[in-house]
């Protein structure tokens, strides 16, 4: 120790502070200037304060367990210097008189003793001198002598051994034995706490605030604020695992400050973009840049080819025209290029905007390679649809429209060419302004129409308007079920000069004459008004019995009709007949051709045999000429 150990002697009449120096103990008899008069201490609280402010810093260090903080100068803890001044005054007043260094209680007893010394001394000492002379002075002298004897002779004989280890003081109660006390014992015994020590709290706070080097790990807020910053000499770092409660969220760089990105919806992260609550931070590129502390800027531009992984983005020119290119540069001999939307996304050359410029929204998984249109719906708006060209429209699911003004509006419909329209399911219109609308119908050529179900038209201006009909050539008309018509031109209207073929059928089970129909039940071979049919009619009949009976007839037929249905006239000349009955039709079997003035049609009836099922068929190949 730099200056010795403070030894505290506590008696019933006061407290004496001894100092153990290099030459041994120095006590209250004037054998040193370090003794502290008992008058300087009045109670246990004052005792603690005096011990800390007037005794050695090292003693304070041990007593209060302050660590290196107790090594500070006394003035650091008692800025006013009051304790030090009191200590100095006490030493000066003591002089060389040992009596002045006695305890305050003993001095008071001696000074006040007059006629009744018994009441002025401690009960313990009064008992000891009760048997002395009745003279008050003698009693006082006896008390003084006892005290002197104690302090002079007794001190040397009973001076304790210097405490070691955690002992910080030895104390004595009255004239009893010396007892070692630890810092904890002493503080508890004195009844004082850290806040009871004069000037210590403010002194310690001052040392912490000013960064006193004698205080271990002292910190100055302003200094440490800069050194612990990111760019400081001693930056603070925390591992994600040290951040309480964040778990995996602490591994993310999140926030809305400069250089960070607002992300995630973890409620433990302040400022995270939690669904609609903070999505306004990312409402647009400009807003996001502003929130991130970045100044708005134009879209980035590149000069020259931009090489990416396996391909190059480039701009080139040829014949004064500029081309934007995507060039595959992978080392493989053959490199494919894939444009792959995700989920229900589509491919489009134009940005939809609901106007003729950008068009309406495209369908899921659609491919829209249209580059313009006169109306907004000229796009691939059907799911899985394909539209290509100018003004092309594919609105049916999985429909295809390729070419200017081509329209495919029904499922699986296809319109290719110019101005073609496929409006029925799975209709196909190919060419120039052809129309397929019957459902599963097909129209090709120029301005041909297939409006009958599963009909077919081709050539120029041919029309297949009946189901299963077929029209070909130049302005032919197939308007009867299953009719095949072919023309090479017209006089005045479509079909007024064409070759035509009809097929009729029915079944008989008895000998009743039964009319044959185009659909087997009701569709008749109606002759158009003001038209002549001229041709051959073939009739066949057969059973499915053993041996297979059959018959065949060939007629030359002429059917002429005016405007009204009742004006029809039919003549039929049998040219030949044959059958399984020795070259003739079986007995009773017959085929007859006549006119139906009720419907204006050519009529053919077959007569079979009783209890015999016979299938009948007819084909009429004729020339049709109309002249209104």
TACORFEN-V959614 format. One record per residue. BURIAL is # if it has 24 or more other C-alpha atoms within 12 Angstrom, else .. Layout:
burial:BURIAL
burial:BURIAL
This chain:
burial:.
burial:.
burial:.
burial:.
burial:#
burial:#
burial:#
burial:#
burial:#
burial:#
burial:#
burial:#
burial:#
burial:#
burial:#
burial:#
burial:#
burial:#
burial:#
burial:#
burial:.
burial:.
burial:.
burial:.
burial:#
burial:#
burial:#
burial:#
burial:#
burial:#
burial:#
burial:#
burial:#
burial:#
burial:#
burial:#
burial:#
burial:#
burial:#
burial:#
burial:#
burial:.
burial:.
burial:#
burial:#
burial:#
burial:#
burial:#
burial:#
burial:#
burial:#
burial:#
burial:#
burial:#
burial:#
burial:#
burial:#
burial:#
burial:#
burial:#
burial:#
burial:#
burial:#
burial:#
burial:#
burial:#
burial:.
burial:.
burial:#
burial:#
burial:#
burial:#
burial:#
burial:#
burial:#
burial:#
burial:#
burial:#
burial:.
burial:.
burial:.
burial:.
burial:#
burial:#
burial:.
burial:#
burial:#
burial:#
burial:.
burial:#
burial:#
burial:.
burial:#
burial:#
burial:#
burial:.
burial:.
burial:#
burial:#
burial:#
burial:#
burial:#
burial:#
burial:#
burial:#
burial:#
burial:#
burial:#
burial:#
burial:#
burial:.
burial:.
burial:#
burial:.
burial:.
burial:.
burial:#
burial:#
burial:.
burial:#
burial:#
burial:#
burial:.
burial:.
burial:#
burial:#
burial:.
burial:.
burial:#
burial:#
burial:.
burial:.
burial:.
burial:.
burial:.
burial:#
burial:.
burial:#
burial:#
burial:#
burial:#
burial:#
burial:#
burial:#
burial:.
burial:.
burial:#
burial:#
burial:.
burial:#
burial:#
burial:#
burial:.
burial:.
burial:#
burial:.
burial:.
burial:.
burial:#
burial:#
burial:.
burial:#
burial:#
burial:.
burial:.
burial:.
burial:#
burial:#
burial:#
burial:#
burial:#
burial:#
burial:.
burial:#
burial:#
burial:.
burial:.
burial:#
burial:#
burial:#
burial:#
burial:#
burial:#
burial:.
burial:#
burial:#
burial:#
burial:.
burial:.
burial:#
burial:.
burial:#
burial:#
burial:#
burial:.
burial:#
burial:#
burial:#
burial:#
burial:#
burial:.
burial:.
burial:#
burial:#
burial:.
burial:#
burial:#
burial:.
burial:.
burial:.
burial:.
burial:#
burial:.
burial:.
burial:#
burial:.
burial:.
burial:.
burial:.
burial:.
burial:.
burial:.
burial:.
burial:.
burial:.
burial:.
burial:.
burial:.
burial:.
burial:.
burial:.
burial:.
burial:.
burial:.
burial:.
burial:.
burial:.
burial:.
burial:.
burial:.
burial:.
burial:.
burial:.
burial:.
burial:.
burial:.
burial:.
burial:.
burial:.
burial:.
burial:.
burial:.
burial:.
burial:#
burial:#
burial:#
burial:.
burial:.
burial:.
burial:.
burial:#
burial:#
burial:#
burial:#
burial:.
burial:.
burial:.
burial:.
burial:#
burial:.
burial:#
burial:#
burial:#
burial:.
burial:.
burial:.
burial:.
burial:#
burial:.
burial:.
burial:#
burial:#
burial:.
burial:.
burial:.
burial:.
burial:.
burial:#
burial:#
burial:.
burial:#
burial:.
burial:.
burial:.
burial:.
burial:.
burial:.
burial:.
burial:.
burial:.
burial:.
burial:.
burial:.
burial:.
burial:.
burial:.
burial:.
burial:.
burial:.
burial:.
burial:.
burial:.
burial:.
burial:.
burial:.
burial:.
burial:.
burial:.
burial:.
burial:.
burial:.
burial:.
burial:.
burial:.
burial:.
burial:.
burial:.
burial:.
burial:.
burial:.
burial:.
burial:.
burial:.
burial:.
burial:.
burial:.
burial:.
burial:.
burial:.
burial:.
burial:.
burial:.
burial:.
burial:.
burial:.
burial:#
burial:#
burial:#
burial:.
burial:#
burial:.
burial:#
burial:.
burial:.
burial:.
burial:#
burial:.
burial:#
burial:#
burial:#
burial:#
burial:#
burial:#
burial:#
burial:#
burial:#
burial:#
burial:#
burial:#
burial:#
burial:#
burial:#
burial:#
burial:.
burial:.
burial:#
burial:#
burial:#
burial:#
burial:#
burial:#
burial:#
burial:#
burial:#
burial:#
burial:#
burial:#
burial:#
burial:#
burial:#
burial:#
burial:#
burial:#
burial:#
burial:#
burial:#
burial:#
burial:#
burial:#
burial:#
burial:#
burial:#
burial:#
burial:#
burial:#
burial:#
burial:#
burial:#
burial:#
burial:#
burial:#
burial:#
burial:#
burial:#
burial:#
burial:#
burial:#
burial:#
burial:#
burial:#
burial:#
burial:#
burial:#
burial:#
burial:#
burial:#
burial:#
burial:#
burial:#
burial:#
burial:#
burial:#
burial:#
burial:#
burial:#
burial:#
burial:#
burial:#
burial:#
burial:#
burial:#
burial:#
burial:#
burial:#
burial:#
burial:#
burial:#
burial:#
burial:#
burial:#
burial:#
burial:#
burial:#
burial:#
burial:#
burial:#
burial:#
burial:#
burial:#
burial:#
burial:#
burial:#
burial:#
burial:#
burial:#
burial:#
burial:#
burial:#
burial:#
burial:#
burial:#
burial:#
burial:#
burial:#
burial:#
burial:#
burial:#
burial:#
burial:#
burial:#
burial:#
burial:#
burial:#
burial:#
burial:#
burial:#
burial:#
burial:.
burial:#
burial:#
burial:.
burial:.
burial:.
burial:#
burial:#
burial:#
burial:#
burial:#
burial:#
burial:#
burial:#
burial:#
burial:#
burial:#
burial:#
burial:#
burial:#
burial:#
burial:.
burial:.
burial:.
burial:.
burial:#
burial:#
burial:#
burial:#
burial:#
burial:#
burial:#
burial:.
burial:.
burial:.
burial:#
burial:#
burial:#
burial:#
burial:#
burial:#
burial:#
burial:#
burial:#
burial:#
burial:#
burial:#
burial:#
burial:#
burial:#
burial:#
burial:#
burial:#
burial:#
burial:#
burial:#
burial:.
burial:.
burial:.
burial:.
burial:.
burial:#
burial:#
burial:#
burial:#
burial:#
burial:#
burial:#
burial:#
burial:#
burial:#
burial:#
burial:#
burial:#
burial:.
burial:.
burial:.
burial:#
burial:.
burial:#
burial:#
burial:#
burial:#
burial:#
burial:#
burial:.
burial:.
burial:.
burial:.
burial:#
burial:#
burial:#
burial:.
burial:.
burial:.
burial:.
burial:.
burial:#
burial:#
burial:.
burial:.
burial:#
burial:#
burial:#
burial:#
burial:#
burial:#
burial:#
burial:#
burial:.
burial:.
burial:#
burial:#
burial:#
burial:#
burial:#
burial:#
burial:#
burial:#
burial:#
burial:#
burial:#
burial:.
burial:.
burial:#
burial:#
burial:#
burial:#
burial:#
burial:#
burial:#
burial:#
burial:#
burial:#
burial:#
burial:#
burial:#
burial:#
burial:#
burial:.
burial:.
